[in-house]
Amino acid sequence: MFLQRNSKPPLARPKRFRKVIVMTRAKRETTVEGLCERADPASPVEHLIVCPDCGQIFDCRDEGQVRHHARQGHDPKL
């Protein structure tokens, strides 16, 4: 990753961005069900998860989307 000339190093970014970076790294290492369990329902965006298999963003509040993305080797929904 290349930093732009005027960009701040990652540790100097605002706290909320560091939280997103940490959460994103953690999400790569778990199952879809685990990601949805950790999502804060009070947050306006934490229920939107990036599927570790297909890379599509989906809503954890939709049980159909969770079941679809929990299957191994699935295709992104269009």
DSSP file (Angstrom, degrees, kcal/mol; ACC not computed):
  #  RESIDUE AA STRUCTURE BP1 BP2  ACC     N-H-->O    O-->H-N    N-H-->O    O-->H-N    TCO  KAPPA ALPHA  PHI   PSI    X-CA   Y-CA   Z-CA
    1    1 A M              0   0    0      0, 0.0     2,-0.4     0, 0.0     0, 0.0   0.000 360.0 360.0 360.0 129.0    0.0    0.0    0.0
    2    2 A F        -     0   0    0      0, 0.0     2,-0.4     0, 0.0     0, 0.0  -0.813 360.0-138.0-100.4 136.1    1.4    3.3   -1.0
    3    3 A L        -     0   0    0     -2,-0.4     2,-0.1     4,-0.1     5,-0.0  -0.732  20.5-122.3 -90.3 138.6    0.8    6.5    1.0
    4    4 A Q    >   -     0   0    0     -2,-0.4     3,-1.2     4,-0.1    -1,-0.0  -0.370  32.9-101.6 -72.7 161.7    0.0    9.7   -0.8
    5    5 A R  T 3  S+     0   0    0      1,-0.3    -1,-0.1    -2,-0.1    -2,-0.0   0.878 119.4  32.0 -54.2 -45.6    2.3   12.6   -0.1
    6    6 A N  T 3  S+     0   0    0      2,-0.1    -1,-0.3     0, 0.0     2,-0.2   0.335  93.6 114.0 -98.4   7.0    0.0   14.4    2.3
    7    7 A S    <   -     0   0    0     -3,-1.2    -4,-0.1     1,-0.1     0, 0.0  -0.482  66.1-119.8 -80.7 151.1   -1.7   11.3    3.8
    8    8 A K        -     0   0    0     -2,-0.2    -4,-0.1     1,-0.1     5,-0.1  -0.559  32.6-100.7 -84.0 151.0   -1.2   10.5    7.5
    9    9 A P    >   -     0   0    0      0, 0.0     3,-1.9     0, 0.0     4,-0.5  -0.326  43.0 -99.8 -65.4 157.8    0.3    7.2    8.5
   10   10 A P  G >  S+     0   0    0      0, 0.0     3,-1.2     0, 0.0    -2,-0.1   0.818 121.4  54.5 -52.6 -37.4   -2.2    4.5    9.7
   11   11 A L  G 3  S+     0   0    0      1,-0.2     7,-0.1     7,-0.0    -3,-0.0   0.686 104.1  56.0 -73.7 -15.4   -1.7    5.1   13.4
   12   12 A A  G <  S+     0   0    0     -3,-1.9    -1,-0.2     2,-0.0     3,-0.1   0.485  84.8 107.1 -92.6  -3.2   -2.3    8.8   13.0
   13   13 A R  S <  S-     0   0    0     -3,-1.2     5,-0.1    -4,-0.5     0, 0.0  -0.325  86.7 -80.2 -70.8 157.7   -5.8    8.3   11.5
   14   14 A P    >>  -     0   0    0      0, 0.0     4,-1.6     0, 0.0     3,-0.9  -0.181  42.2-111.0 -57.5 152.9   -8.8    9.0   13.5
   15   15 A K  H 3> S+     0   0    0      1,-0.3     4,-2.1     2,-0.2     5,-0.2   0.837 114.9  59.2 -56.5 -37.9   -9.9    6.3   16.0
   16   16 A R  H 3> S+     0   0    0      1,-0.2     4,-1.6     2,-0.2    -1,-0.3   0.850 105.4  49.4 -64.5 -33.1  -13.0    5.4   14.1
   17   17 A F  H <> S+     0   0    0     -3,-0.9     4,-2.4     2,-0.2    -1,-0.2   0.876 107.8  53.3 -72.8 -37.1  -11.0    4.5   11.1
   18   18 A R  H  X S+     0   0    0     -4,-1.6     4,-2.6     1,-0.2    -2,-0.2   0.904 107.2  53.1 -61.4 -39.3   -8.6    2.3   13.1
   19   19 A K  H  X S+     0   0    0     -4,-2.1     4,-2.6     1,-0.2    -1,-0.2   0.914 109.1  48.5 -62.1 -42.9  -11.6    0.5   14.5
   20   20 A V  H  X S+     0   0    0     -4,-1.6     4,-2.6     2,-0.2    -1,-0.2   0.909 111.5  49.9 -63.9 -42.0  -12.9   -0.2   10.9
   21   21 A I  H  X S+     0   0    0     -4,-2.4     4,-2.3     2,-0.2    -2,-0.2   0.928 112.5  46.7 -62.5 -45.6   -9.4   -1.4    9.9
   22   22 A V  H  X S+     0   0    0     -4,-2.6     4,-2.1     1,-0.2    -2,-0.2   0.919 113.7  48.4 -62.9 -43.8   -9.2   -3.8   12.9
   23   23 A M  H  X S+     0   0    0     -4,-2.6     4,-2.2     1,-0.2    -2,-0.2   0.894 110.2  52.0 -64.2 -39.6  -12.7   -5.1   12.3
   24   24 A T  H  X S+     0   0    0     -4,-2.6     4,-1.1     2,-0.2    -1,-0.2   0.913 109.8  48.4 -64.3 -42.9  -12.0   -5.6    8.6
   25   25 A R  H  < S+     0   0    0     -4,-2.3     4,-0.4     1,-0.2     3,-0.4   0.902 112.3  49.2 -63.7 -40.3   -8.8   -7.7    9.4
   26   26 A A  H >< S+     0   0    0     -4,-2.1     3,-1.3     1,-0.2    -1,-0.2   0.862 104.7  59.9 -66.2 -35.5  -10.7   -9.7   11.9
   27   27 A K  H >< S+     0   0    0     -4,-2.2     3,-1.1     1,-0.3    -1,-0.2   0.802  95.2  62.3 -65.6 -29.2  -13.5  -10.4    9.4
   28   28 A R  T 3< S+     0   0    0     -4,-1.1    -1,-0.3    -3,-0.4    -2,-0.2   0.724 103.8  50.2 -66.9 -20.4  -11.2  -12.0    7.0
   29   29 A E  T <  S+     0   0    0     -3,-1.3    -1,-0.2    -4,-0.4     2,-0.2   0.330 104.4  61.3-104.0   6.9  -10.4  -14.8    9.5
   30   30 A T  S <  S-     0   0    0     -3,-1.1     2,-0.1    -4,-0.2    -3,-0.0  -0.707  81.1 -91.9-130.1 177.3  -13.9  -15.9   10.6
   31   31 A T     >  -     0   0    0     -2,-0.2     4,-2.1     1,-0.1     5,-0.2  -0.402  38.4-110.0 -84.0 165.4  -17.2  -17.3    9.3
   32   32 A V  H  > S+     0   0    0      1,-0.2     4,-2.3     2,-0.2     5,-0.2   0.909 120.1  52.5 -61.2 -43.1  -20.1  -15.3    8.0
   33   33 A E  H  > S+     0   0    0      1,-0.2     4,-2.0     2,-0.2    -1,-0.2   0.905 109.1  49.9 -61.2 -41.2  -22.1  -16.3   11.1
   34   34 A G  H  > S+     0   0    0      1,-0.2     4,-1.5     2,-0.2    -1,-0.2   0.876 109.2  51.7 -64.8 -38.2  -19.3  -15.2   13.4
   35   35 A L  H  X S+     0   0    0     -4,-2.1     4,-0.7     1,-0.2    -1,-0.2   0.915 110.9  47.3 -64.4 -42.5  -19.1  -11.8   11.6
   36   36 A C  H  < S+     0   0    0     -4,-2.3     3,-0.5     1,-0.2    -2,-0.2   0.849 107.7  56.1 -69.7 -33.7  -22.8  -11.2   12.0
   37   37 A E  H  < S+     0   0    0     -4,-2.0    -1,-0.2     1,-0.2    -2,-0.2   0.858 108.4  48.2 -65.2 -34.4  -22.8  -12.2   15.6
   38   38 A R  H  < S+     0   0    0     -4,-1.5    -1,-0.2    -5,-0.1    -2,-0.2   0.613  86.4 109.7 -82.3 -11.9  -20.2   -9.5   16.3
   39   39 A A  S  < S-     0   0    0     -4,-0.7     8,-0.1    -3,-0.5    10,-0.0  -0.444  72.9-125.5 -68.9 134.0  -22.0   -6.8   14.4
   40   40 A D    >   -     0   0    0     -2,-0.2     3,-1.3     1,-0.2     6,-0.3  -0.703  12.6-154.2 -80.7 116.6  -23.4   -4.1   16.7
   41   41 A P  T 3  S+     0   0    0      0, 0.0    -1,-0.2     0, 0.0     6,-0.1   0.752  93.0  58.9 -65.5 -22.2  -27.2   -3.8   16.0
   42   42 A A  T 3  S+     0   0    0      4,-0.0    -2,-0.0    -3,-0.0    -3,-0.0   0.683  87.5  92.8 -78.7 -17.3  -27.2   -0.2   17.2
   43   43 A S  S <  S-     0   0    0     -3,-1.3     4,-0.4     1,-0.1    -4,-0.0  -0.557  73.7-140.6 -78.4 138.7  -24.6    0.8   14.6
   44   44 A P  S    S+     0   0    0      0, 0.0    -1,-0.1     0, 0.0    -2,-0.0   0.665  98.2  22.5 -72.5 -14.1  -25.9    2.2   11.3
   45   45 A V  S >  S+     0   0    0     -5,-0.1     3,-1.8     2,-0.1    -6,-0.0   0.564  95.8  86.3-128.5 -12.6  -23.2    0.3    9.3
   46   46 A E  T 3  S+     0   0    0      1,-0.3    -8,-0.0    -6,-0.3    -4,-0.0   0.739  83.5  65.0 -67.8 -19.9  -21.9   -2.7   11.2
   47   47 A H  T 3  S+     0   0    0     -4,-0.4    13,-3.1    -7,-0.2     2,-0.7   0.590  84.1  87.3 -77.5  -8.4  -24.7   -4.9   10.0
   48   48 A L  E <   -A   59   0A   0     -3,-1.8     2,-0.3    11,-0.2    11,-0.2  -0.839  66.2-177.1 -90.9 116.6  -23.2   -4.5    6.5
   49   49 A I  E     -A   58   0A   0      9,-2.8     9,-2.7    -2,-0.7     2,-0.6  -0.872  27.9-129.7-119.5 144.5  -20.6   -7.2    6.1
   50   50 A V  E     -A   57   0A   0     -2,-0.3     7,-0.2     7,-0.2     6,-0.1  -0.852  33.5-121.6 -91.4 121.7  -18.1   -8.0    3.3
   51   51 A C     >  -     0   0    0      5,-2.8     4,-1.6    -2,-0.6   -23,-0.1  -0.439  11.5-145.8 -64.4 128.1  -18.4  -11.7    2.5
   52   52 A P  T  4 S+     0   0    0      0, 0.0    -1,-0.2     0, 0.0   -21,-0.0   0.721  95.1  44.5 -69.5 -18.6  -15.0  -13.4    3.0
   53   53 A D  T  4 S+     0   0    0     16,-0.2    17,-0.0     3,-0.1    -2,-0.0   0.921 130.3  14.1 -89.2 -51.7  -15.6  -15.8    0.1
   54   54 A C  T  4 S-     0   0    0      2,-0.1     3,-0.1    15,-0.1    -1,-0.0   0.608  90.3-127.1-106.1 -12.8  -17.1  -13.7   -2.7
   55   55 A G     <  +     0   0    0     -4,-1.6     2,-0.2     1,-0.3     0, 0.0   0.480  59.9 139.3  82.7   1.9  -16.4  -10.1   -1.6
   56   56 A Q        -     0   0    0     -6,-0.1    -5,-2.8     1,-0.1     2,-0.4  -0.559  54.4-122.4 -81.0 144.2  -20.0   -8.9   -1.9
   57   57 A I  E     +A   50   0A   0     -7,-0.2     2,-0.3    -2,-0.2    -7,-0.2  -0.715  39.2 174.4 -83.2 133.6  -21.4   -6.6    0.8
   58   58 A F  E     -A   49   0A   0     -9,-2.7    -9,-2.8    -2,-0.4     2,-0.6  -0.930  33.3-108.7-139.2 164.6  -24.5   -8.1    2.4
   59   59 A D  E >   -A   48   0A   0     -2,-0.3     3,-1.6   -11,-0.2     7,-0.2  -0.827  14.3-155.2 -98.9 119.6  -26.9   -7.2    5.3
   60   60 A C  T 3  S+     0   0    0    -13,-3.1    -1,-0.1    -2,-0.6   -12,-0.1   0.685  91.9  68.1 -66.6 -18.0  -26.7   -9.4    8.4
   61   61 A R  T 3  S+     0   0    0    -14,-0.3     2,-0.8     1,-0.1    -1,-0.3   0.660  84.7  79.9 -76.7 -13.8  -30.2   -8.6    9.3
   62   62 A D    <>  -     0   0    0     -3,-1.6     4,-2.1     1,-0.2     3,-0.3  -0.837  66.1-163.2 -97.2 107.7  -31.4  -10.5    6.2
   63   63 A E  H  > S+     0   0    0     -2,-0.8     4,-2.5     1,-0.2     5,-0.2   0.833  88.4  56.9 -61.7 -33.6  -31.4  -14.2    7.1
   64   64 A G  H  > S+     0   0    0      2,-0.2     4,-2.2     1,-0.2    -1,-0.2   0.907 108.0  46.6 -64.0 -42.1  -31.6  -15.3    3.5
   65   65 A Q  H  > S+     0   0    0     -3,-0.3     4,-2.5     2,-0.2    -2,-0.2   0.888 111.5  52.0 -66.9 -38.4  -28.5  -13.3    2.6
   66   66 A V  H  X S+     0   0    0     -4,-2.1     4,-1.3    -7,-0.2    -2,-0.2   0.938 110.8  47.2 -63.5 -46.1  -26.7  -14.8    5.7
   67   67 A R  H  X S+     0   0    0     -4,-2.5     4,-0.8     1,-0.2     3,-0.2   0.913 112.6  50.4 -61.0 -42.8  -27.6  -18.4    4.6
   68   68 A H  H >< S+     0   0    0     -4,-2.2     3,-0.9     1,-0.2    -2,-0.2   0.944 113.9  42.8 -61.2 -48.5  -26.5  -17.7    1.1
   69   69 A H  H 3< S+     0   0    0     -4,-2.5    -1,-0.2     1,-0.2    -2,-0.2   0.634 105.0  65.2 -76.9 -13.0  -23.1  -16.3    2.1
   70   70 A A  H 3< S+     0   0    0     -4,-1.3    -1,-0.2    -3,-0.2     2,-0.2   0.714  82.6  94.5 -78.8 -21.0  -22.5  -19.0    4.7
   71   71 A R  S X< S-     0   0    0     -3,-0.9     3,-0.9    -4,-0.8     2,-0.2  -0.517  82.6-119.0 -72.8 136.8  -22.4  -21.6    2.0
   72   72 A Q  T 3  S+     0   0    0      1,-0.2    -1,-0.1    -2,-0.2    -2,-0.1  -0.534  92.2  15.0 -73.8 139.3  -18.9  -22.5    0.8
   73   73 A G  T 3  S+     0   0    0     -2,-0.2    -1,-0.2     1,-0.2     2,-0.1   0.717  88.4 154.2  73.9  22.9  -18.1  -21.8   -2.9
   74   74 A H    <   -     0   0    0     -3,-0.9    -1,-0.2    -5,-0.1     3,-0.0  -0.384  40.9-123.0 -80.2 161.5  -21.2  -19.6   -3.5
   75   75 A D        -     0   0    0      1,-0.1   -21,-0.1    -2,-0.1    -1,-0.1  -0.695  37.4 -91.5 -95.8 154.7  -21.5  -17.0   -6.2
   76   76 A P        -     0   0    0      0, 0.0     2,-0.3     0, 0.0    -1,-0.1  -0.374  42.8-114.6 -62.0 143.4  -22.3  -13.3   -5.4
   77   77 A K              0   0    0      1,-0.1   -12,-0.0   -12,-0.1    -3,-0.0  -0.603 360.0 360.0 -76.7 142.1  -26.0  -12.5   -5.5
   78   78 A L              0   0    0     -2,-0.3    -1,-0.1    -3,-0.0     0, 0.0   0.408 360.0 360.0-102.4 360.0  -26.9  -10.1   -8.3
